[in-house]
Amino acid sequence: MCGIIGVTGGDGVLAVLLDGLGRLEYRGYDSAGLVLQPGGPAPADGRGPSLWRTRAATGTRSLDTLRKLAEQAPPDPVAGIGHTRWATHGHPTELNAHPHVDCFGSVAVVHNGIIENHRELADRLRASGHRFTSDTDTEVVAHLVEEAMAAGSGLADAVRAALGQVRGAFALAVLTAAEPGVLVCARRVSPLVVGQTEDGAGLVASDVPALVGRTRRLWVLDDDQLAVLRPGTLAVSTLAGEAVTPRPLQVDWDLEHAQRGGFDDFMSKEMHEQPRAVADTLLGRLGEDGATVLDEVRIAEDDLRRADKVFVVACGSSYHAAMVAKYAIERWARLPAEIDIASEFRYRDPVLDGRTLVVGVSQSGETVDTLQALRQARAMGSTVLVVSNVVDSSMAREADGVLYTRAGPEIGVAATKTHLAQIVALELLALHLGRLRGTLAPAEGAAVQRALAGVPELVDRALRRDEAVAAVADRLAAAEDFFFLGRHVGYPVAMEGALKLKEISYLRAEAYQAGELKHGPIALIEPGTVVVAVATRTPLWEKLMSNVAEVRSRGATVVLVANDGDTQTAREADAVLWVPATEPLLAPVVDVVPLQQLAYHLARAHGRDVDRPRNLAKTVTVE
């Protein structure tokens, strides 16, 4: 969830960039940088004078450092681009901070997204003499543009030629010193907005807050569109060069509202970002015929192949994602998998050795209990893999390998998009282990892969039922006792649903494996109790429905999560939360969405601050 800002023309180019970057701080970042374009005619060699660039990588202090560095900027630049980076490829260092430049420092690029084939492009470019200075995927774009311009293309055509060679997602802005005042930007998947001010300045940003208050003349670029901005002019075309009319964007928000994307709070915004978070986590990692592409993990395939047991350690929502992973690892990789609460792991004297793979799951990569558990595992000779959303976190630095989720920063304390991204990353790991060990039938692997590729769309479809979920929440607003039930992979979903309700509404909510009802919990069921059961068509559906009948007969109000069109399940419910169906082991990614929404609407009904639940912190750094 990096931030882009660019400007050409008008007064105060540097001030616009720094102000825009400040307005994008809420997205989270670990480094920041900018490039300024000097004025004057381009020299005869066509390259122009070197662009002025400065960058800083000091985490959340990067912008403060950048502002100090910008005091040395040249006067009266005609254009510029700026960036706040949330690391994906390469550690959060100054060398990896954007903007990135070509070999001569005359082409500069800022980029959000992921270039899937950056390694093969970089290898070709190095072979032809290009010099790389970063570990990022983005830098290849600067060199591709340089190459095209050296062959005689202008900047716009050079960007087209470069993007014709890349695979993946991108929102980018490009300057060259050879064309003063020209700013070229383009997008695929990652969002990008362009605008013009009354005095003719051209603007581009990855998010509306960077431009709010500067102009109401805004347009949205659609996928595979390219815009050329000059002072006073805007031209938009497809990447193939066909002129198009951009879609106007009407913005009536203030800055605070704009930072939330028009949503009332960050939690609802981040729930709606879940299809993108899942898609980005899958991007470039699904090969052909069921293959997985997890080269970045860094652990040798032989080391993964020889593992004879897997431990997954985590806390909170990450623990619930780990519980889903147990089913996938055991099914596809045929490895025994143990799931541990990280805070208990060290104190039970676990049996570990050099053939044990220990996976630590943490949104921040700083959760102290999980970090300490992984340290013990390494001390006992185990291979340690981390699943985290933050590049270069403490856990990532100490592990043998890392599988990053790509959910982007999550501002709300309650995990939503990071939870879904964790499940998907762990499912990828399970597929990878199954392929390496030869335990996953090729046909099943290919079927699961196809289903995974379709999950982002299913999550989006589930999110669109928000009004229906809100209506169910209205009916339950007076309830005080909630029980969540599930079986098989539905049980971790039930646990996550109960946790969300407790976290943000402060209502009493407990989750149980439905088969445990008769062993005590059923004594608590009475009229007025709400039972929410995950009743999608995963294994043990029939047994779950028998448990549902037991609580109905004792007067409970029954809410069921059910697959679209499943009238047989719906007949047993007082209210239904509908979700699209998918492969059973992937169902938790979709099934948890209406439970997030239910918790959200109940919390709002009780007047809670969903972004800042009491007594909770985003990252737990004490035992």
C-alpha positions in Angstrom: 0.0 0.0 0.0 2.7 2.4 -1.1 1.8 6.0 -1.9 2.4 8.0 -5.1 2.3 11.7 -5.7 3.3 13.6 -8.8 3.0 17.1 -10.2 3.9 19.1 -13.2 3.5 22.9 -13.6 2.1 25.4 -11.1 3.9 27.0 -8.2 5.5 25.2 -5.4 6.2 21.7 -6.9 8.2 20.6 -3.9 5.6 21.8 -1.4 2.9 19.9 -3.3 5.0 16.7 -3.2 5.8 16.9 0.5 2.2 17.8 1.4 0.9 14.9 -0.7 3.3 12.5 0.9 2.2 13.7 4.3 -1.5 13.1 3.4 -0.6 9.5 2.4 1.1 8.7 5.7 -1.9 6.9 7.0 -1.3 4.1 4.5 1.9 3.1 6.4 5.4 3.2 5.0 9.0 2.3 5.9 10.8 4.7 3.5 10.1 7.8 1.4 11.7 9.7 -1.5 11.2 12.2 -4.2 12.7 13.4 -7.5 12.6 16.9 -8.9 12.9 17.8 -12.5 15.0 21.0 -13.3 13.7 23.4 -15.8 15.2 24.6 -19.1 15.6 23.1 -22.5 16.9 19.5 -22.9 20.6 19.4 -24.0 21.6 18.0 -27.4 22.4 14.5 -26.1 18.7 14.0 -25.4 19.3 12.8 -21.9 19.0 16.1 -20.1 20.6 17.1 -16.8 20.5 14.6 -14.0 17.3 14.7 -12.0 17.6 15.7 -8.3 16.8 12.8 -6.0 16.7 12.3 -2.3 15.5 9.4 -0.2 15.2 8.3 3.4 14.5 5.0 5.2 13.9 5.5 8.9 10.5 3.9 9.2 7.7 6.2 10.4 10.3 9.0 10.7 11.2 8.8 7.0 9.1 11.8 6.0 10.6 14.0 8.7 14.0 13.1 7.4 12.9 13.6 3.8 11.7 17.1 4.7 15.0 18.0 6.1 16.9 16.6 3.1 14.5 18.6 0.8 15.9 21.8 2.2 18.8 21.3 -0.2 16.6 20.9 -3.2 17.3 23.0 -6.3 15.0 26.1 -6.8 12.0 26.3 -9.1 11.6 22.7 -10.3 9.1 22.2 -13.1 7.9 18.8 -12.1 8.4 16.1 -9.6 7.3 12.7 -8.2 7.3 11.3 -4.7 6.7 8.0 -2.9 6.1 6.4 0.4 7.1 2.7 0.3 5.8 -0.3 2.1 8.5 -2.9 1.3 7.7 -5.9 -0.8 10.9 -6.7 -2.7 14.0 -5.8 -0.9 14.6 -4.6 2.7 13.4 -1.1 3.7 16.7 0.7 3.1 17.6 3.9 1.3 18.9 2.0 -1.7 15.5 0.3 -2.1 13.5 3.4 -1.5 11.7 5.0 -4.5 12.1 6.8 -6.9 14.3 4.5 -8.8 16.4 5.8 -11.7 18.1 4.4 -14.8 21.9 4.1 -15.4 22.3 7.8 -16.1 19.9 9.3 -13.5 17.8 10.8 -16.2 14.7 8.6 -15.9 12.9 8.3 -12.6 10.0 5.9 -11.6 7.8 5.5 -8.6 5.7 2.4 -8.6 3.0 0.6 -6.5 2.3 -3.1 -7.2 4.4 -6.1 -8.1 6.4 -6.8 -11.3 6.1 -10.6 -11.5 8.8 -11.2 -14.1 11.3 -8.7 -12.8 14.0 -11.3 -12.3 14.1 -12.4 -15.9 13.9 -8.8 -17.1 16.7 -7.8 -14.8 18.9 -10.7 -16.0 18.4 -9.6 -19.6 19.1 -5.9 -18.8 22.3 -6.8 -16.9 23.5 -8.9 -19.7 23.1 -5.9 -22.0 25.1 -3.6 -19.7 22.6 -2.0 -17.3 23.7 -1.4 -13.8 21.2 -2.1 -10.9 21.5 -0.5 -7.5 18.5 -1.9 -5.6 16.9 -5.2 -4.8 13.5 -4.0 -5.9 11.2 -5.2 -8.8 10.6 -1.5 -9.7 14.0 -0.6 -10.9 13.6 -2.8 -14.1 11.0 -0.3 -15.3 13.5 2.6 -15.2 16.0 0.6 -17.3 13.4 -0.6 -19.7 12.3 3.1 -20.3 16.0 4.1 -20.7 16.4 1.3 -23.3 13.4 2.4 -25.3 14.4 6.1 -25.2 17.9 5.2 -26.4 16.3 3.6 -29.4 14.5 6.9 -30.2 11.2 6.7 -28.4 9.7 9.7 -26.5 8.8 9.2 -22.9 5.2 8.2 -23.4 6.1 5.6 -26.0 9.0 4.4 -24.0 6.7 3.7 -21.0 4.3 1.9 -23.3 7.2 -0.3 -24.6 8.4 -1.0 -21.1 5.0 -2.0 -19.8 4.5 -4.2 -22.8 7.3 -6.4 -21.4 6.1 -6.6 -17.7 3.7 -8.9 -16.0 1.9 -8.1 -12.8 0.2 -5.1 -11.2 1.4 -1.5 -11.4 0.5 2.1 -10.8 3.5 4.2 -11.7 4.6 7.7 -12.6 7.7 8.4 -14.7 9.8 11.5 -15.4 12.7 12.1 -17.7 15.0 15.1 -17.6 15.0 15.0 -21.5 11.4 16.2 -21.6 10.9 19.0 -19.0 7.3 19.3 -17.7 6.1 15.9 -19.0 4.8 13.4 -16.5 3.7 10.0 -17.7 1.6 7.6 -15.5 -0.1 4.3 -16.1 -2.0 1.6 -14.1 -3.0 -2.0 -14.1 -4.8 -3.3 -11.0 -3.2 -0.8 -8.6 -5.3 2.4 -8.4 -4.3 5.8 -9.8 -6.0 9.2 -10.0 -5.1 12.2 -12.1 -6.2 15.8 -11.8 -5.7 19.4 -13.0 -5.7 22.5 -10.9 -7.2 25.9 -11.9 -3.8 27.3 -12.6 -3.0 24.4 -15.0 -0.8 22.1 -12.8 -1.1 18.4 -13.6 -1.4 16.0 -10.7 -1.3 12.3 -10.2 -1.7 10.2 -7.0 -2.3 6.7 -5.9 -5.1 7.8 -3.5 -7.5 10.7 -3.3 -6.3 12.2 0.0 -3.1 13.4 -1.6 -5.1 15.7 -3.9 -8.1 16.7 -1.7 -8.3 20.4 -1.4 -6.1 21.1 -4.4 -8.7 20.5 -7.1 -12.1 19.0 -7.8 -11.1 18.2 -11.4 -10.1 14.5 -10.9 -10.3 11.5 -13.2 -9.7 7.8 -12.5 -7.4 5.8 -14.8 -8.7 2.3 -15.6 -6.7 -0.8 -16.1 -4.1 -0.6 -19.0 -4.6 3.2 -19.4 -1.7 5.7 -19.7 -1.9 9.4 -19.1 0.5 12.1 -20.2 0.3 15.3 -18.1 1.8 18.6 -19.1 1.1 22.0 -17.6 -2.5 22.8 -18.8 -3.0 19.5 -20.7 -4.0 15.9 -20.0 -4.1 13.1 -22.6 -5.3 9.6 -21.7 -4.9 6.6 -23.9 -4.8 2.8 -23.7 -1.4 1.1 -23.5 -1.9 0.3 -27.1 -2.1 4.0 -28.0 -5.8 4.4 -28.6 -7.1 7.7 -27.2 -9.8 7.4 -24.5 -11.9 9.8 -22.3 -11.1 9.2 -18.6 -13.8 8.7 -16.0 -14.4 11.8 -13.9 -14.3 11.3 -10.1 -16.6 13.2 -7.9 -15.1 13.9 -4.4 -17.1 15.6 -1.6 -15.0 14.3 1.3 -12.9 16.2 3.7 -9.3 15.0 4.2 -9.9 12.8 7.2 -12.8 11.0 5.3 -10.7 10.8 2.2 -7.9 8.9 4.0 -10.5 6.3 4.8 -11.5 6.1 1.2 -14.9 7.5 1.9 -15.6 4.8 4.5 -16.7 5.7 8.0 -13.7 4.0 9.5 -10.6 2.1 8.7 -12.1 -1.3 9.6 -14.8 -1.1 6.9 -12.2 0.2 4.4 -9.9 -2.6 5.1 -12.6 -5.2 4.9 -13.4 -3.9 1.4 -9.7 -4.1 0.5 -9.7 -7.9 1.2 -10.2 -9.0 -2.4 -7.1 -7.0 -3.4 -5.1 -8.3 -0.4 -5.8 -11.9 -1.3 -5.1 -11.3 -5.0 -1.8 -9.6 -4.2 -0.8 -12.4 -1.9 -1.4 -14.9 -4.8 0.2 -12.7 -7.5 3.0 -14.5 -9.2 2.9 -17.5 -6.9 0.6 -19.8 -8.9 2.4 -21.5 -11.7 1.1 -23.9 -14.3 -0.5 -27.3 -13.7 -0.8 -26.9 -9.9 2.8 -25.6 -9.4 3.6 -23.0 -6.8 6.3 -20.3 -7.3 7.7 -19.6 -3.8 11.4 -18.9 -4.7 11.4 -16.0 -2.3 11.0 -18.3 0.7 14.8 -18.9 0.5 14.7 -22.3 2.2 16.2 -25.0 0.0 13.6 -27.3 -1.5 15.5 -30.3 -0.1 15.2 -28.9 3.4 11.4 -28.5 3.0 11.1 -31.9 1.4 12.8 -33.8 4.2 10.7 -32.3 6.9 8.8 -35.0 8.8 6.6 -32.7 11.0 5.3 -29.1 10.9 4.6 -26.9 13.9 2.7 -23.7 13.3 2.9 -21.1 16.1 0.8 -17.9 16.3 -1.5 -15.8 18.5 -5.0 -14.3 18.0 -6.3 -14.2 14.5 -3.0 -15.5 13.2 -3.6 -18.6 15.3 -7.0 -19.1 13.6 -5.3 -18.9 10.2 -2.8 -21.5 11.4 -5.7 -23.8 12.4 -6.9 -23.7 8.8 -3.4 -24.5 7.6 -3.3 -27.7 9.7 -6.1 -29.2 7.5 -4.4 -28.2 4.3 -0.9 -29.3 5.3 -2.1 -32.7 6.5 -4.4 -33.2 3.4 -2.0 -32.0 0.7 1.5 -32.6 2.1 0.6 -35.7 4.3 2.7 -34.2 7.1 1.6 -34.2 10.7 0.9 -30.6 11.7 0.7 -29.3 15.2 -0.8 -25.8 15.9 0.4 -24.0 19.0 -0.5 -20.8 20.8 2.9 -19.1 20.8 2.7 -18.0 24.4 2.5 -21.6 25.5 4.9 -23.2 23.0 8.1 -22.7 24.9 6.8 -23.8 28.2 5.6 -27.3 27.2 9.0 -28.7 26.2 8.1 -29.3 22.5 9.8 -32.2 20.7 11.7 -30.6 17.9 14.7 -31.5 15.8 16.4 -30.8 12.5 13.6 -32.4 10.4 10.9 -30.2 12.0 9.6 -27.2 10.0 8.4 -24.5 12.4 6.2 -21.8 10.9 5.6 -18.6 12.8 2.6 -16.5 11.7 2.4 -12.8 12.7 0.9 -9.8 11.0 3.6 -7.4 12.3 6.5 -9.9 12.6 7.1 -8.4 16.0 4.7 -10.4 18.2 7.0 -11.2 21.1 5.5 -14.6 22.1 5.8 -15.8 18.5 9.3 -14.4 18.1 10.5 -16.2 21.3 8.9 -19.4 20.1 10.8 -19.3 16.9 14.1 -18.5 18.7 13.6 -21.7 20.7 12.9 -23.7 17.6 16.0 -22.5 15.9 18.1 -23.2 19.0 16.8 -26.8 18.8 17.9 -27.1 15.2 14.6 -26.8 13.4 14.0 -25.0 10.1 12.1 -21.8 10.7 9.8 -20.1 8.2 7.8 -16.9 8.9 4.6 -15.7 7.4 4.4 -11.9 8.0 3.0 -8.8 6.5 6.0 -6.6 7.3 9.2 -6.8 5.4 12.4 -6.9 7.5 10.5 -7.3 10.8 12.3 -8.9 13.7 10.9 -12.4 12.9 11.7 -12.0 9.2 15.3 -11.2 10.0 15.8 -14.1 12.3 14.0 -16.8 10.3 15.5 -19.2 7.7 12.9 -18.1 5.2 9.9 -15.7 4.9 6.6 -15.9 3.0 5.2 -12.4 2.9 1.6 -11.6 2.8 0.9 -8.5 0.7 -2.1 -7.0 2.5 -0.6 -3.6 2.9 -0.8 -1.7 6.2 -3.7 -2.4 8.4 -4.7 0.6 10.5 -7.7 -0.9 12.4 -6.7 -2.9 15.5 -8.9 -5.9 14.6 -7.3 -8.0 11.9 -9.4 -8.4 8.7 -7.5 -8.3 5.5 -4.3 -9.5 7.1 -6.1 -12.6 8.4 -7.4 -13.5 5.0 -4.0 -13.0 3.4 -2.4 -15.2 6.1 -4.8 -18.1 5.3 -4.1 -17.8 1.6 -0.3 -17.7 2.2 -0.5 -20.8 4.4 -2.6 -22.6 1.8 0.1 -21.8 -0.8 2.7 -23.2 1.6 0.7 -26.4 2.0 0.3 -26.8 -1.8 4.1 -26.2 -2.2 4.9 -28.8 0.4 2.5 -31.3 -1.3 4.1 -30.7 -4.7 7.7 -31.1 -3.3 6.8 -34.3 -1.5 4.8 -35.8 -4.3 1.8 -36.3 -2.1 -0.6 -34.1 -3.9 -2.2 -35.7 -7.0 -1.6 -33.4 -10.0 -5.3 -33.2 -10.9 -6.2 -32.2 -7.3 -3.4 -29.7 -7.2 -4.5 -28.1 -10.5 -8.1 -28.0 -9.2 -7.1 -26.3 -6.0 -4.9 -23.9 -7.9 -7.8 -22.9 -10.1 -10.0 -22.5 -7.1 -7.4 -20.3 -5.3 -7.2 -18.0 -8.4 -10.9 -17.5 -8.1 -11.0 -16.7 -4.4 -10.5 -12.9 -4.6 -13.7 -12.6 -6.7 -15.6 -14.8 -4.2 -14.5 -12.6 -1.4 -15.7 -9.6 -3.3 -19.1 -11.2 -3.9 -19.3 -12.0 -0.2 -18.5 -8.4 0.7 -21.4 -7.1 -1.5 -23.9 -8.7 0.9 -23.1 -6.1 3.6 -26.6 -4.6 3.7 -28.1 -8.0 4.2 -25.6 -8.7 7.1 -26.4 -5.3 8.6 -30.2 -6.3 8.6 -29.3 -9.5 10.5 -27.3 -7.4 13.0 -30.2 -5.1 13.6 -32.4 -8.1 14.6 -29.7 -9.2 17.0 -28.8 -5.9 18.5 -30.4 -6.6 21.9 -28.8 -10.0 22.3 -26.0 -10.4 24.9 -24.9 -14.0 24.6 -23.4 -15.4 21.4 -22.1 -18.9 20.7 -20.2 -19.7 17.5 -20.1 -23.3 16.2 -18.1 -25.0 13.5 -16.7 -28.3 12.5 -13.6 -29.2 10.5 -12.3 -26.0 8.8 -15.5 -24.2 10.0 -14.3 -24.3 13.6 -11.4 -21.8 13.0 -13.9 -19.6 11.2 -16.2 -19.8 14.2 -13.3 -18.9 16.5 -12.4 -15.9 14.4 -16.0 -14.8 14.3 -16.3 -14.9 18.1 -13.0 -13.1 18.5 -14.1 -10.3 16.2 -17.3 -9.9 18.1 -15.6 -9.8 21.4 -12.8 -7.4 20.2 -15.0 -4.7 18.8 -18.4 -5.0 20.4 -17.5 -6.2 23.9 -20.3 -8.7 23.8 -19.9 -12.1 25.3 -19.0 -14.5 22.5 -17.7 -18.0 22.7 -16.7 -20.5 20.0 -16.9 -24.3 20.2 -16.4 -27.3 18.1 -20.0 -28.2 17.5 -19.3 -31.8 18.5 -18.4 -30.6 22.0 -21.8 -29.2 22.7 -23.1 -32.2 24.6 -20.0 -32.2 26.8 -21.0 -29.1 28.7 -21.7 -25.9 26.6 -25.2 -26.9 25.7 -26.2 -26.3 29.3 -25.9 -22.6 28.5 -28.3 -22.6 25.6 -31.7 -21.0 26.4 -34.2 -18.6 24.7 -32.4 -15.4 23.9 -29.1 -17.0 23.2 -27.8 -16.5 19.7 -26.0 -19.4 18.0 -24.0 -18.6 14.8 -22.9 -21.7 13.0 -20.6 -22.1 10.0 -22.8 -24.4 7.9 -21.3 -24.2 4.4 -20.9 -27.5 2.6 -17.5 -28.5 4.0 -16.8 -31.9 5.6 -19.1 -32.9 8.5 -21.9 -30.7 7.3 -24.5 -33.3 8.3 -23.1 -33.7 11.8 -23.0 -29.9 12.2 -26.7 -29.7 11.2 -27.6 -32.2 13.9 -25.9 -29.9 16.4 -27.9 -27.0 15.1 -31.1 -28.9 15.6 -30.1 -29.4 19.3 -29.7 -25.7 20.0 -32.9 -24.8 18.0 -34.9 -27.2 20.2 -33.6 -25.4 23.3 -34.9 -22.0 22.1 -31.7 -20.5 20.6 -31.9 -18.0 17.8 -29.9 -19.6 14.9 -27.8 -17.7 12.4 -26.2 -19.9 9.7 -23.4 -19.1 7.3 -24.6 -21.0 4.2 -23.6 -21.4 0.5 -25.7 -19.5 -2.0 -28.8 -21.4 -2.9 -28.6 -24.0 -0.2 -32.2 -24.0 0.8 -31.8 -27.2 2.8 -29.5 -25.4 5.3 -31.5 -22.2 5.2 -34.7 -24.0 6.5 -32.9 -24.6 9.8 -32.0 -21.0 10.4 -33.7 -17.9 11.8 -31.3 -15.8 9.6 -28.8 -16.7 6.9 -25.5 -15.1 6.0 -25.0 -16.2 2.4 -21.6 -16.8 0.8 -20.5 -18.3 -2.5 -19.2 -21.8 -2.5 -15.6 -22.9 -3.1 -13.2 -25.8 -2.6 -13.8 -26.9 1.1 -10.3 -26.2 2.4 -10.4 -22.7 0.9 -13.9 -22.0 2.2 -12.6 -20.2 5.4 -11.3 -17.3 3.3 -14.8 -16.6 2.1 -16.9 -17.8 5.1 -15.2 -15.5 7.6 -16.3 -12.4 5.7 -19.9 -12.2 6.9 -18.8 -12.8 10.4 -16.5 -9.8 10.2 -19.4 -7.8 8.9 -21.7 -9.1 11.6 -19.3 -8.1 14.3 -18.8 -4.7 12.7 -22.5 -3.9 12.5 -23.2 -5.1 16.1 -20.3 -3.0 17.3 -21.6 0.1 15.5 -25.1 -0.6 16.9 -23.6 -0.5 20.4 -21.7 2.8 19.7 -18.2 1.2 19.8 -15.1 2.6 18.1 -14.3 -0.2 15.8 -10.9 1.0 14.9 -9.7 1.4 18.5 -11.2 -1.3 20.7 -10.5 -0.8 24.4 -7.5 -2.4 26.0 -6.1 -3.7 22.7 -3.0 -2.9 20.7 -2.2 -3.7 17.1 1.1 -5.3 17.9 1.7 -7.2 21.2 5.3 -6.7 22.1 5.2 -7.9 25.8 4.7 -11.3 27.1 
